[in-house]
Amino acid sequence: METATPAMTPTRPRLAAGVVTAALLLSACGSDEPEERGNRPPTPIVVNAAILDDTLAISPKRFGAGPIRLVVTNQTGNTKELRLETAGQDSGLRQRTGPINPSDTASLQADLPEGEYTVTAGEGSRATSETLAVGPERPNSDNDLLQP
């Protein structure tokens, strides 16, 4: 049976130090060229809506094109549904929430290009609607911190 001699034991620490040094040197290697990044979409905005007994209140009604999250609250005594559609066209954007119970909320997400959109709450003759004016695209979020 062989026993370790004092001359053999320093080899392991030297080997470990060499591996760590090599890893640090390799991690420091990089390119001098700046990293090319694509344009991120604009930061999403929240558009609030409230379904009232005889009206639909939306804020803001004007904003730039890009992703939105439409959050709606039903302040009536009846179950309602909210629809978001491209104004004046047979085809285009058409989204809707499910039934929204009284005193409840719902939301939908959309990426709106420039144009006009109709937001409608309710059905038939009791329906109320508002128009959203979407302008040119908002600035992208490339330089915004803490964005996904």
DRENRO-788954 format. One record per residue: residue number from 0; chain; x, y, z of N, C-alpha, C in turn. Coordinates in nm, 2 decimals. Layout:
BEGIN
num NUM	cadena A	nxx X	nyy Y	nzz Z	caxx X	cayy Y	cazz Z	cxx X	cyy Y	czz Z
...
//
This chain:
BEGIN
num 0	cadena A	nxx 0.08	nyy -0.12	nzz 0.00	caxx 0.00	cayy 0.00	cazz 0.00	cxx 0.09	cyy 0.12	czz 0.00
num 1	cadena A	nxx 0.06	nyy 0.22	nzz -0.09	caxx 0.14	cayy 0.34	cazz -0.10	cxx 0.08	cyy 0.45	czz -0.01
num 2	cadena A	nxx 0.16	nyy 0.52	nzz 0.04	caxx 0.12	cayy 0.64	cazz 0.12	cxx 0.16	cyy 0.76	czz 0.05
num 3	cadena A	nxx 0.08	nyy 0.87	nzz 0.07	caxx 0.11	cayy 1.00	cazz 0.00	cxx 0.23	cyy 1.06	czz 0.06
num 4	cadena A	nxx 0.32	nyy 1.11	nzz -0.02	caxx 0.44	cayy 1.17	cazz 0.03	cxx 0.41	cyy 1.32	czz 0.03
num 5	cadena A	nxx 0.49	nyy 1.40	nzz 0.11	caxx 0.46	cayy 1.54	cazz 0.11	cxx 0.48	cyy 1.61	czz -0.02
num 6	cadena A	nxx 0.56	nyy 1.55	nzz -0.11	caxx 0.58	cayy 1.61	cazz -0.24	cxx 0.45	cyy 1.60	czz -0.33
num 7	cadena A	nxx 0.36	nyy 1.50	nzz -0.31	caxx 0.25	cayy 1.48	cazz -0.39	cxx 0.13	cyy 1.57	czz -0.35
num 8	cadena A	nxx 0.12	nyy 1.61	nzz -0.22	caxx 0.00	cayy 1.68	cazz -0.17	cxx -0.02	cyy 1.82	czz -0.23
num 9	cadena A	nxx 0.09	nyy 1.90	nzz -0.26	caxx 0.07	cayy 2.03	cazz -0.31	cxx 0.01	cyy 2.03	czz -0.46
num 10	cadena A	nxx 0.01	nyy 1.92	nzz -0.53	caxx -0.04	cayy 1.91	cazz -0.66	cxx -0.18	cyy 1.95	czz -0.67
num 11	cadena A	nxx -0.27	nyy 1.90	nzz -0.59	caxx -0.41	cayy 1.93	cazz -0.59	cxx -0.44	cyy 2.08	czz -0.58
num 12	cadena A	nxx -0.39	nyy 2.15	nzz -0.48	caxx -0.41	cayy 2.29	cazz -0.48	cxx -0.37	cyy 2.37	czz -0.60
num 13	cadena A	nxx -0.25	nyy 2.33	nzz -0.65	caxx -0.20	cayy 2.39	cazz -0.78	cxx -0.29	cyy 2.37	czz -0.89
num 14	cadena A	nxx -0.34	nyy 2.24	nzz -0.90	caxx -0.43	cayy 2.21	cazz -1.01	cxx -0.56	cyy 2.29	czz -1.00
num 15	cadena A	nxx -0.62	nyy 2.30	nzz -0.88	caxx -0.74	cayy 2.38	cazz -0.86	cxx -0.72	cyy 2.52	czz -0.89
num 16	cadena A	nxx -0.60	nyy 2.58	nzz -0.85	caxx -0.57	cayy 2.72	cazz -0.88	cxx -0.56	cyy 2.74	czz -1.03
num 17	cadena A	nxx -0.50	nyy 2.64	nzz -1.10	caxx -0.49	cayy 2.65	cazz -1.24	cxx -0.63	cyy 2.65	czz -1.31
num 18	cadena A	nxx -0.72	nyy 2.56	nzz -1.27	caxx -0.85	cayy 2.56	cazz -1.33	cxx -0.93	cyy 2.69	czz -1.30
num 19	cadena A	nxx -0.92	nyy 2.74	nzz -1.18	caxx -0.99	cayy 2.87	cazz -1.15	cxx -0.93	cyy 2.98	czz -1.23
num 20	cadena A	nxx -0.80	nyy 2.99	nzz -1.25	caxx -0.74	cayy 3.09	cazz -1.33	cxx -0.78	cyy 3.08	czz -1.47
num 21	cadena A	nxx -0.78	nyy 2.96	nzz -1.53	caxx -0.82	cayy 2.94	cazz -1.67	cxx -0.97	cyy 2.98	czz -1.69
num 22	cadena A	nxx -1.06	nyy 2.95	nzz -1.59	caxx -1.20	cayy 2.99	cazz -1.60	cxx -1.21	cyy 3.14	czz -1.60
num 23	cadena A	nxx -1.14	nyy 3.20	nzz -1.51	caxx -1.15	cayy 3.35	cazz -1.51	cxx -1.09	cyy 3.41	czz -1.64
num 24	cadena A	nxx -0.99	nyy 3.36	nzz -1.69	caxx -0.93	cayy 3.42	cazz -1.82	cxx -1.03	cyy 3.40	czz -1.93
num 25	cadena A	nxx -1.10	nyy 3.28	nzz -1.94	caxx -1.19	cayy 3.25	cazz -2.05	cxx -1.32	cyy 3.34	czz -2.03
num 26	cadena A	nxx -1.36	nyy 3.37	nzz -1.91	caxx -1.48	cayy 3.45	cazz -1.89	cxx -1.45	cyy 3.59	czz -1.92
num 27	cadena A	nxx -1.33	nyy 3.64	nzz -1.92	caxx -1.30	cayy 3.78	cazz -1.95	cxx -1.29	cyy 3.80	czz -2.10
num 28	cadena A	nxx -1.29	nyy 3.69	nzz -2.18	caxx -1.28	cayy 3.71	cazz -2.32	cxx -1.41	cyy 3.76	czz -2.37
num 29	cadena A	nxx -1.41	nyy 3.85	nzz -2.46	caxx -1.54	cayy 3.90	cazz -2.52	cxx -1.51	cyy 3.97	czz -2.65
num 30	cadena A	nxx -1.61	nyy 4.03	nzz -2.70	caxx -1.60	cayy 4.10	cazz -2.83	cxx -1.59	cyy 4.25	czz -2.80
num 31	cadena A	nxx -1.52	nyy 4.32	nzz -2.89	caxx -1.51	cayy 4.47	cazz -2.88	cxx -1.63	cyy 4.53	czz -2.94
num 32	cadena A	nxx -1.70	nyy 4.46	nzz -3.03	caxx -1.82	cayy 4.52	cazz -3.09	cxx -1.94	cyy 4.52	czz -3.00
num 33	cadena A	nxx -2.01	nyy 4.64	nzz -3.00	caxx -2.13	cayy 4.64	cazz -2.92	cxx -2.24	cyy 4.54	czz -2.96
num 34	cadena A	nxx -2.31	nyy 4.49	nzz -2.85	caxx -2.41	cayy 4.39	cazz -2.88	cxx -2.53	cyy 4.46	czz -2.95
num 35	cadena A	nxx -2.57	nyy 4.39	nzz -3.06	caxx -2.68	cayy 4.45	cazz -3.13	cxx -2.81	cyy 4.39	czz -3.07
num 36	cadena A	nxx -2.90	nyy 4.48	nzz -3.05	caxx -3.03	cayy 4.45	cazz -2.99	cxx -3.14	cyy 4.49	czz -3.08
num 37	cadena A	nxx -3.25	nyy 4.41	nzz -3.08	caxx -3.37	cayy 4.45	cazz -3.15	cxx -3.45	cyy 4.55	czz -3.08
num 38	cadena A	nxx -3.54	nyy 4.62	nzz -3.15	caxx -3.63	cayy 4.71	cazz -3.08	cxx -3.73	cyy 4.64	czz -3.00
num 39	cadena A	nxx -3.74	nyy 4.68	nzz -2.87	caxx -3.85	cayy 4.62	cazz -2.79	cxx -3.98	cyy 4.69	czz -2.82
num 40	cadena A	nxx -4.09	nyy 4.63	nzz -2.79	caxx -4.22	cayy 4.70	cazz -2.81	cxx -4.23	cyy 4.81	czz -2.71
num 41	cadena A	nxx -4.32	nyy 4.90	nzz -2.73	caxx -4.35	cayy 5.01	cazz -2.63	cxx -4.39	cyy 4.94	czz -2.50
num 42	cadena A	nxx -4.37	nyy 5.01	nzz -2.39	caxx -4.42	cayy 4.96	cazz -2.26	cxx -4.57	cyy 4.96	czz -2.26
num 43	cadena A	nxx -4.63	nyy 4.85	nzz -2.21	caxx -4.77	cayy 4.84	cazz -2.21	cxx -4.83	cyy 4.95	czz -2.12
num 44	cadena A	nxx -4.95	nyy 5.00	nzz -2.15	caxx -5.02	cayy 5.10	cazz -2.07	cxx -5.15	cyy 5.03	czz -2.02
num 45	cadena A	nxx -5.20	nyy 5.09	nzz -1.91	caxx -5.33	cayy 5.04	cazz -1.86	cxx -5.44	cyy 5.14	czz -1.90
num 46	cadena A	nxx -5.54	nyy 5.09	nzz -1.96	caxx -5.66	cayy 5.18	cazz -1.99	cxx -5.77	cyy 5.13	czz -1.90
num 47	cadena A	nxx -5.83	nyy 5.22	nzz -1.83	caxx -5.94	cayy 5.19	cazz -1.73	cxx -6.07	cyy 5.22	czz -1.79
num 48	cadena A	nxx -6.17	nyy 5.13	nzz -1.76	caxx -6.31	cayy 5.15	cazz -1.80	cxx -6.40	cyy 5.11	czz -1.69
num 49	cadena A	nxx -6.51	nyy 5.19	nzz -1.68	caxx -6.61	cayy 5.16	cazz -1.58	cxx -6.75	cyy 5.15	czz -1.65
num 50	cadena A	nxx -6.82	nyy 5.04	nzz -1.64	caxx -6.95	cayy 5.03	cazz -1.69	cxx -7.05	cyy 5.08	czz -1.59
num 51	cadena A	nxx -7.12	nyy 5.19	nzz -1.62	caxx -7.21	cayy 5.26	cazz -1.53	cxx -7.35	cyy 5.23	czz -1.58
num 52	cadena A	nxx -7.46	nyy 5.27	nzz -1.51	caxx -7.59	cayy 5.24	cazz -1.55	cxx -7.63	cyy 5.28	czz -1.69
num 53	cadena A	nxx -7.59	nyy 5.40	nzz -1.73	caxx -7.63	cayy 5.45	cazz -1.86	cxx -7.51	cyy 5.51	czz -1.94
num 54	cadena A	nxx -7.39	nyy 5.47	nzz -1.90	caxx -7.27	cayy 5.52	cazz -1.97	cxx -7.15	cyy 5.43	czz -1.95
num 55	cadena A	nxx -7.05	nyy 5.45	nzz -2.04	caxx -6.93	cayy 5.38	cazz -2.03	cxx -6.82	cyy 5.48	czz -2.01
num 56	cadena A	nxx -6.74	nyy 5.48	nzz -1.91	caxx -6.64	cayy 5.58	cazz -1.88	cxx -6.50	cyy 5.51	czz -1.91
num 57	cadena A	nxx -6.42	nyy 5.57	nzz -1.99	caxx -6.29	cayy 5.52	cazz -2.03	cxx -6.18	cyy 5.63	czz -2.01
num 58	cadena A	nxx -6.07	nyy 5.59	nzz -1.95	caxx -5.96	cayy 5.68	cazz -1.94	cxx -5.82	cyy 5.61	czz -1.95
num 59	cadena A	nxx -5.73	nyy 5.65	nzz -2.03	caxx -5.74	cayy 5.76	cazz -2.13	cxx -5.81	cyy 5.72	czz -2.26
num 60	cadena A	nxx -5.87	nyy 5.81	nzz -2.33	caxx -5.93	cayy 5.78	cazz -2.46	cxx -5.84	cyy 5.80	czz -2.58
num 61	cadena A	nxx -5.73	nyy 5.87	nzz -2.56	caxx -5.63	cayy 5.89	cazz -2.66	cxx -5.49	cyy 5.85	czz -2.61
num 62	cadena A	nxx -5.42	nyy 5.77	nzz -2.69	caxx -5.28	cayy 5.73	cazz -2.66	cxx -5.22	cyy 5.68	czz -2.78
num 63	cadena A	nxx -5.09	nyy 5.65	nzz -2.77	caxx -5.01	cayy 5.61	cazz -2.89	cxx -5.03	cyy 5.46	czz -2.91
num 64	cadena A	nxx -5.00	nyy 5.41	nzz -3.03	caxx -5.01	cayy 5.27	cazz -3.07	cxx -4.92	cyy 5.19	czz -2.99
num 65	cadena A	nxx -4.96	nyy 5.06	nzz -2.96	caxx -4.87	cayy 4.97	cazz -2.88	cxx -4.96	cyy 4.88	czz -2.79
num 66	cadena A	nxx -4.90	nyy 4.80	nzz -2.71	caxx -4.97	cayy 4.71	cazz -2.63	cxx -5.05	cyy 4.78	czz -2.51
num 67	cadena A	nxx -5.17	nyy 4.74	nzz -2.49	caxx -5.25	cayy 4.79	cazz -2.38	cxx -5.31	cyy 4.68	czz -2.30
num 68	cadena A	nxx -5.35	nyy 4.71	nzz -2.17	caxx -5.42	cayy 4.62	cazz -2.09	cxx -5.55	cyy 4.70	czz -2.05
num 69	cadena A	nxx -5.66	nyy 4.66	nzz -2.10	caxx -5.79	cayy 4.72	cazz -2.07	cxx -5.85	cyy 4.66	czz -1.95
num 70	cadena A	nxx -5.86	nyy 4.73	nzz -1.84	caxx -5.92	cayy 4.68	cazz -1.71	cxx -6.06	cyy 4.75	czz -1.70
num 71	cadena A	nxx -6.16	nyy 4.67	nzz -1.68	caxx -6.30	cayy 4.72	cazz -1.68	cxx -6.37	cyy 4.67	czz -1.55
num 72	cadena A	nxx -6.45	nyy 4.76	nzz -1.49	caxx -6.52	cayy 4.72	cazz -1.37	cxx -6.67	cyy 4.74	czz -1.40
num 73	cadena A	nxx -6.75	nyy 4.65	nzz -1.36	caxx -6.90	cayy 4.66	cazz -1.38	cxx -6.96	cyy 4.72	czz -1.26
num 74	cadena A	nxx -7.01	nyy 4.85	nzz -1.27	caxx -7.07	cayy 4.91	cazz -1.16	cxx -7.23	cyy 4.91	czz -1.16
num 75	cadena A	nxx -7.28	nyy 4.82	nzz -1.25	caxx -7.43	cayy 4.81	cazz -1.26	cxx -7.48	cyy 4.69	czz -1.18
num 76	cadena A	nxx -7.61	nyy 4.68	nzz -1.18	caxx -7.67	cayy 4.56	cazz -1.11	cxx -7.69	cyy 4.44	czz -1.19
num 77	cadena A	nxx -7.64	nyy 4.45	nzz -1.32	caxx -7.66	cayy 4.33	cazz -1.41	cxx -7.53	cyy 4.29	czz -1.47
num 78	cadena A	nxx -7.52	nyy 4.16	nzz -1.51	caxx -7.40	cayy 4.11	cazz -1.57	cxx -7.39	cyy 4.17	czz -1.71
num 79	cadena A	nxx -7.26	nyy 4.22	nzz -1.74	caxx -7.23	cayy 4.28	cazz -1.87	cxx -7.11	cyy 4.22	czz -1.93
num 80	cadena A	nxx -7.09	nyy 4.25	nzz -2.06	caxx -6.98	cayy 4.20	cazz -2.14	cxx -6.92	cyy 4.33	czz -2.21
num 81	cadena A	nxx -6.79	nyy 4.33	nzz -2.22	caxx -6.72	cayy 4.44	cazz -2.29	cxx -6.66	cyy 4.39	czz -2.42
num 82	cadena A	nxx -6.67	nyy 4.47	nzz -2.53	caxx -6.62	cayy 4.44	cazz -2.66	cxx -6.52	cyy 4.55	czz -2.70
num 83	cadena A	nxx -6.41	nyy 4.51	nzz -2.76	caxx -6.31	cayy 4.61	cazz -2.82	cxx -6.30	cyy 4.57	czz -2.97
num 84	cadena A	nxx -6.34	nyy 4.66	nzz -3.06	caxx -6.34	cayy 4.63	cazz -3.20	cxx -6.28	cyy 4.75	czz -3.28
num 85	cadena A	nxx -6.22	nyy 4.72	nzz -3.39	caxx -6.18	cayy 4.82	cazz -3.49	cxx -6.30	cyy 4.90	czz -3.53
num 86	cadena A	nxx -6.30	nyy 5.03	nzz -3.53	caxx -6.42	cayy 5.11	cazz -3.56	cxx -6.44	cyy 5.11	czz -3.71
num 87	cadena A	nxx -6.57	nyy 5.10	nzz -3.75	caxx -6.61	cayy 5.11	cazz -3.89	cxx -6.56	cyy 5.01	czz -3.99
num 88	cadena A	nxx -6.52	nyy 4.89	nzz -3.95	caxx -6.47	cayy 4.79	cazz -4.04	cxx -6.54	cyy 4.66	czz -4.01
num 89	cadena A	nxx -6.56	nyy 4.58	nzz -4.12	caxx -6.61	cayy 4.45	cazz -4.09	cxx -6.51	cyy 4.35	czz -4.04
num 90	cadena A	nxx -6.38	nyy 4.37	nzz -4.08	caxx -6.27	cayy 4.29	cazz -4.03	cxx -6.18	cyy 4.38	czz -3.95
num 91	cadena A	nxx -6.10	nyy 4.32	nzz -3.87	caxx -6.01	cayy 4.39	cazz -3.79	cxx -6.01	cyy 4.33	czz -3.65
num 92	cadena A	nxx -5.97	nyy 4.41	nzz -3.55	caxx -5.96	cayy 4.36	cazz -3.42	cxx -6.10	cyy 4.34	czz -3.36
num 93	cadena A	nxx -6.12	nyy 4.22	nzz -3.29	caxx -6.24	cayy 4.20	cazz -3.22	cxx -6.21	cyy 4.11	czz -3.10
num 94	cadena A	nxx -6.22	nyy 4.17	nzz -2.98	caxx -6.19	cayy 4.10	cazz -2.86	cxx -6.31	cyy 4.13	czz -2.76
num 95	cadena A	nxx -6.33	nyy 4.04	nzz -2.67	caxx -6.44	cayy 4.06	cazz -2.57	cxx -6.40	cyy 3.99	czz -2.44
num 96	cadena A	nxx -6.45	nyy 4.04	nzz -2.34	caxx -6.44	cayy 3.98	cazz -2.21	cxx -6.55	cyy 3.88	czz -2.19
num 97	cadena A	nxx -6.54	nyy 3.80	nzz -2.09	caxx -6.65	cayy 3.71	cazz -2.06	cxx -6.75	cyy 3.79	czz -1.98
num 98	cadena A	nxx -6.85	nyy 3.73	nzz -1.94	caxx -6.95	cayy 3.80	cazz -1.85	cxx -6.89	cyy 3.86	czz -1.73
num 99	cadena A	nxx -6.92	nyy 3.98	nzz -1.70	caxx -6.87	cayy 4.05	cazz -1.58	cxx -6.98	cyy 4.07	czz -1.49
num 100	cadena A	nxx -6.97	nyy 4.01	nzz -1.37	caxx -7.08	cayy 4.02	cazz -1.27	cxx -7.08	cyy 4.16	czz -1.21
num 101	cadena A	nxx -7.20	nyy 4.20	nzz -1.15	caxx -7.20	cayy 4.33	cazz -1.08	cxx -7.09	cyy 4.34	czz -0.98
num 102	cadena A	nxx -7.03	nyy 4.46	nzz -0.97	caxx -6.92	cayy 4.49	cazz -0.88	cxx -6.79	cyy 4.40	czz -0.90
num 103	cadena A	nxx -6.78	nyy 4.35	nzz -1.02	caxx -6.66	cayy 4.26	cazz -1.05	cxx -6.58	cyy 4.33	czz -1.16
num 104	cadena A	nxx -6.46	nyy 4.28	nzz -1.18	caxx -6.37	cayy 4.34	cazz -1.28	cxx -6.33	cyy 4.23	czz -1.38
num 105	cadena A	nxx -6.28	nyy 4.27	nzz -1.50	caxx -6.22	cayy 4.19	cazz -1.60	cxx -6.12	cyy 4.26	czz -1.67
num 106	cadena A	nxx -6.04	nyy 4.20	nzz -1.75	caxx -5.94	cayy 4.27	cazz -1.83	cxx -5.91	cyy 4.19	czz -1.96
num 107	cadena A	nxx -5.86	nyy 4.26	nzz -2.06	caxx -5.82	cayy 4.20	cazz -2.18	cxx -5.69	cyy 4.28	czz -2.23
num 108	cadena A	nxx -5.61	nyy 4.21	nzz -2.31	caxx -5.49	cayy 4.27	cazz -2.36	cxx -5.49	cyy 4.27	czz -2.51
num 109	cadena A	nxx -5.44	nyy 4.38	nzz -2.57	caxx -5.44	cayy 4.39	cazz -2.71	cxx -5.32	cyy 4.48	czz -2.75
num 110	cadena A	nxx -5.27	nyy 4.46	nzz -2.87	caxx -5.16	cayy 4.54	cazz -2.93	cxx -5.23	cyy 4.62	czz -3.04
num 111	cadena A	nxx -5.26	nyy 4.75	nzz -3.01	caxx -5.34	cayy 4.83	cazz -3.10	cxx -5.25	cyy 4.91	czz -3.20
num 112	cadena A	nxx -5.27	nyy 4.89	nzz -3.33	caxx -5.21	cayy 4.98	cazz -3.42	cxx -5.28	cyy 5.11	czz -3.43
num 113	cadena A	nxx -5.22	nyy 5.21	nzz -3.50	caxx -5.29	cayy 5.34	cazz -3.51	cxx -5.42	cyy 5.33	czz -3.58
num 114	cadena A	nxx -5.52	nyy 5.40	nzz -3.53	caxx -5.66	cayy 5.40	cazz -3.58	cxx -5.76	cyy 5.43	czz -3.47
num 115	cadena A	nxx -5.89	nyy 5.40	nzz -3.50	caxx -6.00	cayy 5.42	cazz -3.41	cxx -6.06	cyy 5.29	czz -3.37
num 116	cadena A	nxx -6.10	nyy 5.28	nzz -3.25	caxx -6.15	cayy 5.16	cazz -3.19	cxx -6.28	cyy 5.19	czz -3.11
num 117	cadena A	nxx -6.37	nyy 5.10	nzz -3.12	caxx -6.50	cayy 5.11	cazz -3.04	cxx -6.50	cyy 5.02	czz -2.93
num 118	cadena A	nxx -6.53	nyy 5.07	nzz -2.81	caxx -6.54	cayy 4.99	cazz -2.69	cxx -6.69	cyy 4.99	czz -2.65
num 119	cadena A	nxx -6.76	nyy 4.87	nzz -2.65	caxx -6.90	cayy 4.86	cazz -2.62	cxx -6.93	cyy 4.78	czz -2.50
num 120	cadena A	nxx -7.02	nyy 4.82	nzz -2.42	caxx -7.06	cayy 4.74	cazz -2.30	cxx -7.21	cyy 4.71	czz -2.31
num 121	cadena A	nxx -7.25	nyy 4.59	nzz -2.29	caxx -7.39	cayy 4.55	cazz -2.29	cxx -7.43	cyy 4.50	czz -2.43
num 122	cadena A	nxx -7.56	nyy 4.48	nzz -2.44	caxx -7.61	cayy 4.42	cazz -2.56	cxx -7.74	cyy 4.50	czz -2.61
num 123	cadena A	nxx -7.76	nyy 4.50	nzz -2.73	caxx -7.89	cayy 4.55	cazz -2.79	cxx -7.91	cyy 4.70	czz -2.76
num 124	cadena A	nxx -8.03	nyy 4.74	nzz -2.73	caxx -8.06	cayy 4.88	cazz -2.72	cxx -8.01	cyy 4.94	czz -2.59
num 125	cadena A	nxx -7.97	nyy 4.86	nzz -2.49	caxx -7.91	cayy 4.90	cazz -2.37	cxx -7.76	cyy 4.92	czz -2.37
num 126	cadena A	nxx -7.70	nyy 4.89	nzz -2.49	caxx -7.55	cayy 4.90	cazz -2.50	cxx -7.50	cyy 5.04	czz -2.50
num 127	cadena A	nxx -7.39	nyy 5.07	nzz -2.44	caxx -7.32	cayy 5.20	cazz -2.45	cxx -7.19	cyy 5.18	czz -2.50
num 128	cadena A	nxx -7.14	nyy 5.28	nzz -2.57	caxx -7.01	cayy 5.27	cazz -2.64	cxx -6.93	cyy 5.40	czz -2.63
num 129	cadena A	nxx -6.80	nyy 5.38	nzz -2.64	caxx -6.70	cayy 5.50	cazz -2.65	cxx -6.60	cyy 5.47	czz -2.76
num 130	cadena A	nxx -6.54	nyy 5.57	nzz -2.81	caxx -6.44	cayy 5.56	cazz -2.91	cxx -6.30	cyy 5.58	czz -2.85
num 131	cadena A	nxx -6.20	nyy 5.50	nzz -2.89	caxx -6.06	cayy 5.52	cazz -2.85	cxx -5.99	cyy 5.57	czz -2.98
num 132	cadena A	nxx -5.91	nyy 5.68	nzz -2.96	caxx -5.83	cayy 5.73	cazz -3.07	cxx -5.68	cyy 5.69	czz -3.04
num 133	cadena A	nxx -5.63	nyy 5.60	nzz -3.13	caxx -5.49	cayy 5.55	cazz -3.11	cxx -5.40	cyy 5.62	czz -3.22
num 134	cadena A	nxx -5.30	nyy 5.70	nzz -3.17	caxx -5.22	cayy 5.78	cazz -3.26	cxx -5.09	cyy 5.70	czz -3.30
num 135	cadena A	nxx -4.99	nyy 5.77	nzz -3.34	caxx -4.86	cayy 5.70	cazz -3.38	cxx -4.80	cyy 5.62	czz -3.27
num 136	cadena A	nxx -4.72	nyy 5.52	nzz -3.31	caxx -4.67	cayy 5.43	cazz -3.20	cxx -4.59	cyy 5.50	czz -3.10
num 137	cadena A	nxx -4.61	nyy 5.46	nzz -2.97	caxx -4.53	cayy 5.51	cazz -2.86	cxx -4.38	cyy 5.47	czz -2.87
num 138	cadena A	nxx -4.29	nyy 5.54	nzz -2.81	caxx -4.15	cayy 5.50	cazz -2.81	cxx -4.13	cyy 5.36	czz -2.76
num 139	cadena A	nxx -4.03	nyy 5.29	nzz -2.81	caxx -4.00	cayy 5.16	cazz -2.76	cxx -3.94	cyy 5.16	czz -2.62
num 140	cadena A	nxx -3.93	nyy 5.05	nzz -2.56	caxx -3.89	cayy 5.04	cazz -2.42	cxx -3.74	cyy 4.99	czz -2.41
num 141	cadena A	nxx -3.66	nyy 5.02	nzz -2.52	caxx -3.52	cayy 4.97	cazz -2.51	cxx -3.44	cyy 5.03	czz -2.40
num 142	cadena A	nxx -3.47	nyy 5.15	nzz -2.36	caxx -3.39	cayy 5.21	cazz -2.25	cxx -3.46	cyy 5.22	czz -2.12
num 143	cadena A	nxx -3.57	nyy 5.15	nzz -2.10	caxx -3.64	cayy 5.14	cazz -1.98	cxx -3.59	cyy 5.03	czz -1.89
num 144	cadena A	nxx -3.57	nyy 5.06	nzz -1.77	caxx -3.52	cayy 4.95	cazz -1.68	cxx -3.64	cyy 4.87	czz -1.63
num 145	cadena A	nxx -3.60	nyy 4.75	nzz -1.58	caxx -3.70	cayy 4.65	cazz -1.52	cxx -3.81	cyy 4.62	czz -1.61
num 146	cadena A	nxx -3.79	nyy 4.60	nzz -1.74	caxx -3.89	cayy 4.56	cazz -1.84	cxx -3.86	cyy 4.41	czz -1.87
num 147	cadena A	nxx -3.97	nyy 4.34	nzz -1.90	caxx -3.95	cayy 4.20	cazz -1.93	cxx -3.88	cyy 4.18	czz -2.07
//
